[in-house]
Amino acid sequence: DAMVIQNPRYQVTQFGKPVTLSCSQTLNHNVMYWYQQKSSQAPKLLFHYYDKDFNNEADTPDNFQSRRPNTSFCFLDIRSPGLGDAAMYLCATSRDPGGGETETQYFGPGTRLLVL
Amino acid sequence: QKEVEQDPGPLSVPEGAIVSLNCTYSNSAFQYFMWYRQYSRKGPELLMYTYSSGNKEDGRFTAQVDKSSKYISLFIRDSQPSDSATYLCAMSTGFQKLVFGTGTRLLVSP
């Protein structure tokens, strides 16, 4: 089945220790997103890639970076995690068939990050 | 004022009840409307997707959009304990970004 896969499902890191979360997709979608979701809150968009074009949200801290080496994979790097970065990180994908309009988004299962 | 307003609940109903979940929005440019279901500690799962006013039905689920009132609803018929989850409405102008409601937590008791 076509899907969005996130690894690992749970990640424990130490305060200030860099961590990388990964996302892969078999949907062949050209748009990939990273969201942060804290308990009882809506997902908050951090950034997205439209093909290779990176689009950062204005309020995303510099501590958060992303890489998309190819269509299928996207990574979220947190350079110096703080206690406030503990959250669920969600990857999503969508297809833009052209003309700028994007179809709906499909989410992966998420990676729960714990910062000690 | 938030772009999308959604009552956080929790909403508690007995098994078999009809559930009504609602969102209001302020941006008249929204064209695409979605409902996601999110179980605890899991990613959101797309339930319904529509881009026009009116009703769309899929099994026990009906999505309703009223663009003139800027109001969307999700109805669940014959609710089951397995429907217990958080339901997120989301909407888009069509250009890559979704705006989410805060989610309504639904509890269906046997």
Chai-1 contact restraints between the chains, C-beta under 6 A:
chainA,res_idxA,chainB,res_idxB,connection_type,confidence,min_distance_angstrom,max_distance_angstrom,comment,restraint_id
A,A42,B,F100,contact,1.0,0.0,6.0,A-B,restraint_1
A,A42,B,T102,contact,1.0,0.0,6.0,A-B,restraint_2
A,P43,B,F100,contact,1.0,0.0,6.0,A-B,restraint_3
A,L90,B,G43,contact,1.0,0.0,6.0,A-B,restraint_4
A,G100,B,F95,contact,1.0,0.0,6.0,A-B,restraint_5
A,E101,B,G94,contact,1.0,0.0,6.0,A-B,restraint_6
A,T102,B,Q96,contact,1.0,0.0,6.0,A-B,restraint_7
A,T104,B,M34,contact,1.0,0.0,6.0,A-B,restraint_8
A,T104,B,Y49,contact,1.0,0.0,6.0,A-B,restraint_9
A,Q105,B,L98,contact,1.0,0.0,6.0,A-B,restraint_10
A,F107,B,G43,contact,1.0,0.0,6.0,A-B,restraint_11
A,F107,B,P44,contact,1.0,0.0,6.0,A-B,restraint_12
A,G108,B,G43,contact,1.0,0.0,6.0,A-B,restraint_13
A,P109,B,K42,contact,1.0,0.0,6.0,A-B,restraint_14
A,P109,B,G43,contact,1.0,0.0,6.0,A-B,restraint_15
A,G110,B,G43,contact,1.0,0.0,6.0,A-B,restraint_16
